[in-house]
Each structure stands twice: as structure tokens, then as C-alpha cells.
């Protein structure tokens, strides 16, 4: 099976979703190949990085591709796919990917599934995704087709599978004049950190009680070298920005350490953090669902336990 992953980059940086797409591609390719496609005006550096995780990297370069344009992306991808037939095309479920993936699928006459969190190719093509605002997960069995297009949720496929692929200049240039042109780039308002890439997360829930108590979690996170995140009630109350939300309606995270403070563990939250390497939960309620996924649990008051932990860490750091 030939699995192609369309890499994404912006302002000189490769989006980590590009590597995650290749991690998935490597896990489902079987005896086939994982192949990255990187599009832009000068993409050699990106191609070299992608080659560490792909069997082959296709470069598509032209000055007109310096900035993302869905019409040009689909045009050059269709030129490549007319020569190199894909079985599956993986795209990040980002603002960019969500825009051009359906357009590409239409051109390929291919089934498309968006925001996937699982792909199984053992018996046909089965894709897992959430519906009803994350309340249910469904497995979608796709109809037989020559090619499938799937957009992938960021932060799900972080287990790296290294490869050592070659880089090929596809020799493709845009063949159309787009109906819209790039005018300028406006930086979005974002937080200081991307929790989906953090190794250590101190996450707070309703048990934190008040916005003023977030400072306690921030102090602990600072001592641990981590970042602060939260469950939906914390974000809904405006105590943390939206980009710090963990869960189905927020971000999926897989840190090395996930410390859950005062989080009961609603299904929607658990599905966003259950694959963390080490989960430690602190909650007053011994029946809290979070203990069902935690590797270690402490039944107690976070306002008694966290200050003691902070003090011990200060002592350890001298």
C-alpha cells in the first residue's frame, strides 16, 4: 500500500503534524511505502527532516508556491498523483488541511473522512472518529475505492517510526492561475505554549475552585519544567485560554507525565489524555473516573498535597 502524507509548514517551520502523518503511514503501509509530499518555494530543509521518517519524499517547488493556496496545492498534487497513484492520502486536520482535503478528494473521486483518530487497514479501510461533540466514537468502514483521503487529528500519532528515505524532485509546476492571491499573513492570537507538544503537563479541573488558584499549578509546572492545561470547566470559566484545553473538544496530548489535579475525569477529557506515558491523579473523590486511567492516584485535597509537593521540589532543587 502506498500511503502519501502531505506535509505542512508555515513561516519557516515544519508543523509537527507532518511527522505524525508519517508515523501513521508507517504503521499502516504493510509491505508498501510511506511517502511524504512537501510543497513550497524552497523546501529542501523540510524534505531532509521528513526523509528521517519516510521511505520517500517528493519535493514540489516553485516561487508561486511560497505561500499556501488551495487551488495550487490541489493542482500540483493531482499532477503528481496522475503519475504516482496513492492508495491513501493523509492530511493534517488543520485549518489548511481541512480546506484543501475535501477539494482534493473531489478531484480524485475519493471517499474522505475528517478528524480521524484511528485508521485500520486489516480488512478494508476503517477509520475511527468522534461524533456528537466527542460523546461517541464511531468506526467508519469506507466503500471500496482506488484512493482514500483522510485528515488526521493532531497529537494522536506521536509514536515515531524512523525510516531513511530518498528525496525526489517531482519536477512539477503549477498549471493553473488561482482565482485568489496571497495578500499578507496575520499572526493569530495564540498562547505561549502548544500543550500537544509538551512532555510534562500539570492539568487542573473544577477542583481548582477559582482562577486565583491557577497560580499554584503554574508554580508546580515551572518546577517540573512543564506547562499548565485544563479540563473543559476551567476553560469555560475563562480561567485558562482555549488553547490549553485537553479533551475531545480541545487538544489530544501524550506527554511523558500528565498530572491531573482536581479533575474528575469525564469521558471527553479522558479521551484526550489517556495515552500519556505516566498519569498521576489527585482528587478528593475516591470514585472519580480519572483514577480508572491513572497509573498512580492520590485521594486527597490538592490544596494540601500540591503545596507540599512544591516545597519538596524546591528543596530538591536547592
Buried (B, 14 or more C-beta within 10 A) or exposed (E): BBBBBBBBBEEEEBBBBBBBBBBBBBBBBEEBBBBBBBBBEEBEEBBEBBBBBBBBBBBBBBEBBEBBBBBBBBBBBBBBBEEBEBBBBBBBBBEBBBBBBBBBBEBBEBBBBBBBBBBEBEEEBBBBBBEEEBEEBEEBEBEEBEBBBBBBBBBBBBEEBEBEBEBEEBEBBBEEEBEEEEEEEEEEEEEEBBBBBBEBBBBBBBBBEEEEBBEBBBBBBBBBEBBBBBBBBBBEEEBBEEBBBBBBBBBBBBBEBBBBBBBBBBBBBBBBBBBBEEBBBBBBEEEBBBBEBBEEBBBBEBBEBBEEBBEEBEEEEE
